[in-house]
């Protein structure tokens, strides 16, 4: 990753590695579950923005010092993916060998406010590491961290998190825990490693609609799209959401939750853009498992992955009916996905995000739980790398001072962006200035 101030607003890039400050020990491995392997071609990308009053005194040396300590407890993030055909162990696993996570230092010639005001996701992407796992597995860190210092004195924390390490809720707990170390707190509980059992006998189920097998990628863990993908984000205010929910039912006790109400409108917008081509009648919904433990870091993918199939025209149906359909007709397919992955011992390659149009509920992710100097981030931007051609919609909480507001990030084929934005404007979710 090389850049100069003349060609990019991000410059002065330096690469180092950070790892546990004490040895993990020899022969320690982290086995990956079938669900982990189903997500192996996906990467979670996040960037946390802090203005100067929050970043004051938070030096690179202090951040490195604390990450050394935090990785003692989360040593799996400093390991490397291994698999050995010669040893008869082709199934990928993480060898916890303390090779380290990648730490990137950079500067930006813009202010934090300029970055927050921009509608260009490509600027945010410069603040996030873009490396993926492979083609040399033993040299590819699953976690990369980028600290960018802005000319105003503010800073951003950019993350690339291989999905095999855990779902977005694992990531948010990891970052919140690191913030506690920066604040001088001690880790309150060790990570929880649920034991995968790839050899368990499972009932034969119909194949899942929410996962798609792709052509083998070998040791370069990224899948090729059939078209160029683009990303954009927008805010939905508390007022917009109140109108959206009241339109589903004037009776508060009968109102559809925010996530389904919002996604129903976006689903219909996608259907109108694709009308006459391939109206998306089957969608995937990813949500936090309500039984997930509330303390500690759960080192695996536990989110509920469901499919919803409409047996009617999406464009001609009311958003209210679509929202109710999403809420009540979602079929949890985690067992089918595990079964599909384990069919050949976990060596095939799959995608989940973008296999169908995918809606990801991140409202309960504690992205704003990270604090520097007692201040939460001014904004957290979040996306996914490795989304398939059908696209994905991520619904995040808004900043803490914005009440019930949401941030929506959409990843979709580039040639559909203008049409989708136009439909979102018609439905009151996007303003003309965002086109």
Beta strands, then each sheet from edge to edge (+ up, - down):
strand 1: 10-18
strand 2: 29-31
strand 3: 43-50
strand 4: 80-84
strand 5: 89-95
strand 6: 101-108
strand 7: 143-150
strand 8: 155-162
strand 9: 212-214
strand 10: 229-236
strand 11: 282-287
strand 12: 304-309
strand 13: 331-332
strand 14: 349-351
strand 15: 357-362
strand 16: 371-372
strand 17: 375-376
strand 18: 379-385
strand 19: 392-397
strand 20: 406-413
sheet 1: 1+ 6- 7- 8+ 3- 18+
sheet 2: 2+ 5- 4+
sheet 3: 9+ 14-
sheet 4: 10+ 20- 19+ 15+ 11+ 12- 13+
sheet 5: 16+ 17-
end
